[in-house]
Amino acid sequence: MERKSFPEDFLWGTATAAYQIEGADFEEGKGPSIWTDFSHRQGRVFSGHNGDIACNHYYRCSEDISLMRELGVNAYRFSVSWPRVLPAGSGRINRKGLDFYSKLVDELLESRITPLVTLYHWDLPLSLQEKIGGWESRDIVNYFGDYASVVFEALGDRAKLWITLNEPFCSSHLSYLWGEHAPGKKDPRLSFIVAHNLLLSHGEGVRRFRETVKNGKIGLSNVSSHAEAISGSQEDLFAAKLRDQFVNGWFFLPPVSGEYPQELFERLDSYGIAPEILPGDMDLISTPLDFWGVNYYTRSIVRAEESELLGYSEVSGDLRKTEMGWEIFPKGLERFLIKAHAEYGNRPIYITENGMAARDRPVNGRVEDLERIAYLRDHIQAAGRALESGVDLRGYFVWSLLDNFEWAHGYSKRFGLIYVDFSDGQRRLRKDSYEFYRRFLNY
Ligand code: IFM
C-alpha cells in the first residue's frame, strides 16, 4: 500500500510526549511533576532512570523539527507540560514555558507540519498532587480547565488540532490500580474515581476549547485494544466483553453516549467501587467532541475468572512479541477501527500512536530495525483496509519520533524512528525504519 492510496489531506506524523523527551526538568522556570517525584523515588523506575534530561528536546527542538522535515511528515503530535506552563499547577504563568511551545508551533507551521497538541500526557504538577490529591479530587476539573484555557489562548490562534488527554486508562489504572505509574497507588476504588475525574476534565477541556479556539477540532486519545476470548464459551465471551468495556468502552462510550458500559458498571457497583455520578456529570463528559485518537499497539486474550475483580484474567498469546512483550497483531487495528467507527459515535479517527519497542543497537553507525519496518508496514496496511471499509480515518502517527523515557521502563525500551544515544550527549541517529517511513512518505 502506498501513500497515494490514502486521501491527499491525510495526516502522516510522529508522536511524542513532554516528559518523555523534553528534559530541562528543573530549568527555565518549570515546576516538578508527579513523574519528577516518582522517578526520583527508589525502585519505581528501571535502573533509577528519570526524565531530568531525557532527549534534551527542550534545547534541541529545532534539530528535531529538521529531522521531521527531512522525514516528510505533514503532522506532529506533541504534548504540553502543565508544570512547565503553570509551575504550581495554577496561578502564575511561566512565560518561558509558554514561549517554548509557541516557538515550536511556529517552527512546525513554517515547515508545513500541522501541530496536534495534547494537553495532558501524564505529567501532573506535583503541587496539585500534594495540595488536592491530583486526579483523586473533583477539584481537578477546574484546575485542568483553567490550565487548558491558558494554553488555548496562547497557541489556539495557530494550532487547530487538539487532544485533551492521552490515555486516561493509564493515568487511572496504571497509576492507581496497579501502582506502576505516578503517583504509584494501589486502590481500585480510587482508580475508578480518578477515571471519572479524568473524563469530567476531558469534558471541561472541550467546553473551554469551544469558548476560545475558533475553527479548531478537539478529541480524546485512548488506549485501544482488541480483546479476544480464549474460547467460544459463554463465560469467556462475557469475559472478553468485560475486558473490552474496561479498556475501551469506559473511555470511548461516555463522551459520546453519556453512559458507562453497563455490565462493567454493574460489576463494579456490586463491589462498591463504581464511581459516584453527580447530576450534570455525564452531560459534561459528553460535551460533543470532534474526533477520536486511537492508540493501538496489541491485542489481548482473556479467559473468564470470576475471582478476579474485573471478571477475567489475561492469557499470553503465541504471536511474535515486541520488547514490551506485546503481541504483534495488525489485524486488531483494522478490527478496532471498524468497531470504533460503528460503536463510538461515528467520529473521524486519527491513529495517534502506533509503533513498537525493539532491541535496537547501532552497528557501524546503522540501526537495522527490520522488525519495526515490518510492524509499521503491516499496521499502515491495516489502517488502509479500515479506510476502504468506510472508517473515517484522517491520520496516522508513529510512536515515536525518538527513543525516549518509556515511563517505568526508563530508557530500556526503544520505540523511536530515531535512535538516541543517551550515553553520548543524546546524539540522534536515523534508524532504518526512519528511512522506510521517509520513502513511504516521499514516493
Ligand atoms: O510511551 C507510551 C506513551 O507515552 C503512551 N502510549 C503508549 C506508549 C508506549 O508504551
Boltz pocket constraint, residues with backbone or C-beta under 6 A from the ligand:
constraints:
  - pocket:
      binder: B
      contacts: [[A, 17], [A, 20], [A, 167], [A, 295], [A, 353], [A, 399], [A, 405], [A, 406]]
      max_distance: 6.0
